[in-house]
């Protein structure tokens, strides 16, 4: 048995860095991913496609691991970086985008993502586990944006 959990996250913030610096870092998946917490492996699958293997959460046979792959397309002219899921890679489908705009204070960044995770758990646990998984994913994204803000403030 397995349960599916959908998580949607939206963040926006402004950093005191130039558009070019922000775009160059965020469009470089390994460089950007180095700021994301609890990544065990980021595997380059070629053609700007990467598999994210997150650290396991839990203990022994009760440990869960999120694994998913995304294909990334960047467009500097429009200030967008879009990622789409690669089916058949791992237990999640993750899509989303960055929207990057130059503003007087530096650069405004909008982050949007949706993750559909399938976890090998009995359906009875969905009500108990779903809020925990959503909280953990939100916490990871909050740490990621905090790390990016610190990087762009240097």
C-alpha positions as CSV (number, residue, x, y, z in Angstrom):
1,X,0.0,0.0,0.0
2,X,1.0,3.6,-0.5
3,X,-0.3,7.0,0.2
4,X,0.0,10.1,-2.0
5,X,0.5,13.6,-0.5
6,X,0.4,16.8,-2.5
7,X,2.3,19.9,-1.3
8,X,2.1,23.3,-2.8
9,X,4.5,26.1,-1.7
10,X,4.8,29.7,-2.7
11,X,7.5,32.1,-1.5
12,X,8.5,35.6,-2.6
13,X,11.3,37.8,-1.4
14,X,13.7,40.5,-2.4
15,X,17.4,40.3,-2.2
16,X,20.1,43.1,-2.5
17,X,21.8,41.3,-5.4
18,X,21.8,42.0,-9.1
19,X,19.4,40.2,-11.5
20,X,22.3,38.6,-13.3
21,X,23.8,37.2,-10.1
22,X,20.5,35.8,-8.9
23,X,19.6,34.4,-12.3
24,X,23.0,32.8,-12.8
25,X,22.9,31.1,-9.4
26,X,19.3,29.9,-9.5
27,X,19.6,28.6,-13.1
28,X,22.7,26.6,-12.1
29,X,20.9,23.6,-10.5
30,X,24.0,22.2,-8.6
31,X,24.9,25.6,-7.3
32,X,21.4,26.4,-6.3
33,X,20.9,22.9,-4.9
34,X,23.9,23.3,-2.7
35,X,21.8,25.7,-0.6
36,X,19.0,23.2,-0.2
37,X,19.1,21.3,3.1
38,X,19.2,17.6,3.5
39,X,20.1,16.7,0.0
40,X,21.9,13.3,0.1
41,X,22.7,13.2,-3.7
42,X,22.0,15.5,-6.6
43,X,22.6,13.3,-9.7
44,X,23.1,14.9,-13.1
45,X,21.1,12.8,-15.6
46,X,22.1,15.0,-18.6
47,X,20.2,17.5,-20.6
48,X,19.7,19.8,-17.6
49,X,17.9,17.0,-15.8
50,X,18.7,16.2,-12.2
51,X,17.6,13.5,-9.7
52,X,17.2,14.7,-6.1
53,X,17.8,12.1,-3.5
54,X,17.0,13.5,-0.1
55,X,18.3,12.3,3.3
56,X,16.2,9.5,4.8
57,X,13.8,10.5,7.6
58,X,13.0,8.0,10.3
59,X,14.7,4.9,11.6
60,X,15.7,1.6,10.0
61,X,12.8,0.0,8.2
62,X,10.6,2.9,9.1
63,X,12.8,5.4,7.2
64,X,11.3,7.3,4.3
65,X,13.3,8.9,1.5
66,X,12.1,11.4,-1.1
67,X,13.5,10.8,-4.6
68,X,12.5,12.7,-7.7
69,X,13.9,14.1,-10.9
70,X,13.2,17.3,-12.8
71,X,14.1,18.8,-16.1
72,X,15.0,22.5,-15.9
73,X,14.5,25.2,-18.6
74,X,15.9,28.7,-18.0
75,X,15.1,31.9,-19.9
76,X,17.1,34.9,-18.9
77,X,15.1,37.3,-21.1
78,X,11.9,36.5,-19.2
79,X,13.6,35.9,-15.8
80,X,12.1,32.4,-15.5
81,X,13.4,29.0,-14.5
82,X,10.9,26.2,-14.9
83,X,11.2,22.6,-13.7
84,X,9.0,19.8,-14.7
85,X,8.9,16.3,-13.3
86,X,10.5,13.3,-14.9
87,X,8.2,10.3,-14.6
88,X,9.6,7.0,-13.5
89,X,12.3,8.5,-11.3
90,X,11.8,8.0,-7.6
91,X,8.6,8.4,-5.6
92,X,7.8,12.0,-6.3
93,X,6.7,14.3,-9.1
94,X,7.9,17.9,-8.5
95,X,7.2,20.9,-10.7
96,X,7.6,24.6,-10.3
97,X,9.4,27.8,-11.2
98,X,11.4,30.8,-10.3
99,X,10.3,34.2,-11.5
100,X,13.1,36.8,-11.2
101,X,12.6,40.5,-11.6
102,X,15.0,43.4,-11.2
103,X,13.7,46.0,-8.7
104,X,15.1,49.2,-7.2
105,X,16.3,47.3,-4.1
106,X,18.0,44.5,-6.0
107,X,16.0,41.5,-7.3
108,X,12.6,40.2,-6.5
109,X,12.3,36.4,-6.5
110,X,9.1,34.4,-6.6
111,X,9.4,30.6,-5.9
112,X,6.5,28.3,-6.7
113,X,6.5,24.5,-6.4
114,X,4.2,21.6,-6.3
115,X,5.2,18.1,-5.1
116,X,3.2,14.9,-5.3
117,X,4.9,12.3,-3.1
118,X,4.0,8.7,-3.0
119,X,5.1,7.0,0.3
120,X,5.0,3.3,1.1
121,X,2.6,3.6,4.0
122,X,-0.8,2.2,4.9
123,X,-3.7,4.5,3.9
124,X,-4.8,4.6,7.5
125,X,-1.7,6.7,8.3
126,X,-2.4,9.4,5.7
127,X,-4.3,11.7,8.1
128,X,-1.4,11.5,10.6
129,X,1.5,11.6,8.2
130,X,0.3,14.2,5.7
131,X,0.7,17.2,8.0
132,X,4.2,16.0,9.1
133,X,5.4,15.6,5.5
134,X,3.9,19.0,4.5
135,X,5.6,20.6,7.6
136,X,8.9,19.0,6.8
137,X,8.8,20.1,3.1
138,X,7.8,23.7,4.1
139,X,10.7,23.7,6.7
140,X,13.2,22.6,4.0
141,X,12.0,25.4,1.6
142,X,12.2,28.0,4.4
143,X,15.8,27.0,5.2
144,X,16.5,27.0,1.4
145,X,15.2,30.6,1.0
146,X,17.0,31.7,4.2
147,X,20.3,30.2,2.8
148,X,19.7,32.0,-0.6
149,X,19.0,35.3,1.1
150,X,22.2,35.0,3.1
151,X,24.1,34.1,-0.1
152,X,22.7,37.1,-2.0
153,X,23.4,39.5,0.8
154,X,27.1,38.9,0.6
